[in-house]
Amino acid sequence: MELEELIENTLRRKHLEEMMGRPEKEHTPLEGMDNEQIKRFALFLFEENQKKSRQLDEMIARLDEIGKDLKESNRKIDSL
């Protein structure tokens, strides 16, 4: 990840954390945003969801590999 992307993602995350930390009555992140800001915010949420989905898929695939390795190891141990 390039430095600019890292900075932008950090700023977005910080903004989101600030919005989520507001008291309930102020918890309206779209209030006061123009259409372009709303589009960027929606895109940010979508991208974050996609990243988490990819991470989950990668974790599941890695766990599957570990499971296969364990089964193979058990077969080798059993054959001894």
C-alpha positions as CSV (number, residue, x, y, z in Angstrom):
1,M,0.0,0.0,0.0
2,E,1.4,3.4,-1.0
3,L,1.9,6.0,1.7
4,E,-0.8,8.3,0.2
5,E,-3.3,5.4,0.4
6,L,-2.3,4.6,3.9
7,I,-2.8,8.2,5.0
8,E,-6.1,8.4,3.3
9,N,-7.3,5.1,4.8
10,T,-6.1,6.2,8.2
11,L,-8.0,9.5,7.9
12,R,-11.1,7.8,6.7
13,R,-11.0,5.3,9.6
14,K,-10.4,8.2,12.1
15,H,-13.4,10.1,10.7
16,L,-15.6,7.0,10.9
17,E,-14.4,6.4,14.5
18,E,-15.3,9.9,15.4
19,M,-18.7,9.6,13.8
20,M,-19.4,6.4,15.6
21,G,-18.3,7.8,18.9
22,R,-20.8,10.6,18.9
23,P,-23.8,10.5,21.3
24,E,-26.9,8.8,19.8
25,K,-28.7,12.0,19.0
26,E,-25.8,13.2,16.9
27,H,-25.3,9.8,15.3
28,T,-26.2,10.9,11.7
29,P,-23.1,10.7,9.6
30,L,-25.0,11.8,6.5
31,E,-26.3,15.0,8.0
32,G,-24.5,18.0,6.6
33,M,-22.8,16.0,3.8
34,D,-23.3,16.9,0.2
35,N,-24.0,14.3,-2.5
36,E,-20.3,13.8,-3.3
37,Q,-19.4,13.3,0.3
38,I,-22.2,10.8,0.7
39,K,-21.0,8.9,-2.4
40,R,-17.4,8.8,-1.0
41,F,-18.7,7.6,2.4
42,A,-20.8,4.9,0.8
43,L,-17.8,3.8,-1.3
44,F,-15.6,3.8,1.8
45,L,-18.1,1.5,3.6
46,F,-18.3,-0.7,0.6
47,E,-14.5,-1.0,0.2
48,E,-14.1,-1.8,3.9
49,N,-16.7,-4.5,3.6
50,Q,-15.0,-5.9,0.6
51,K,-11.6,-5.9,2.4
52,K,-13.1,-7.8,5.4
53,S,-14.8,-10.3,3.1
54,R,-11.5,-10.9,1.3
55,Q,-9.7,-11.3,4.6
56,L,-12.3,-13.8,5.8
57,D,-12.0,-15.8,2.5
58,E,-8.2,-15.8,2.9
59,M,-8.5,-17.0,6.5
60,I,-10.9,-19.8,5.5
61,A,-8.6,-20.9,2.7
62,R,-5.6,-20.9,5.0
63,L,-7.5,-22.9,7.7
64,D,-8.5,-25.4,5.0
65,E,-4.8,-25.8,4.0
66,I,-3.9,-26.3,7.6
67,G,-6.6,-28.9,8.0
68,K,-5.4,-30.8,4.9
69,D,-1.8,-30.6,6.2
70,L,-2.9,-32.0,9.6
71,K,-4.8,-34.9,7.9
72,E,-1.7,-35.7,5.8
73,S,0.5,-35.6,8.9
74,N,-1.9,-37.9,10.7
75,R,-1.8,-40.4,7.8
76,K,1.9,-40.4,7.9
77,I,2.0,-41.0,11.7
78,D,-0.6,-43.7,11.4
79,S,1.5,-45.5,8.7
80,L,4.5,-45.6,11.0
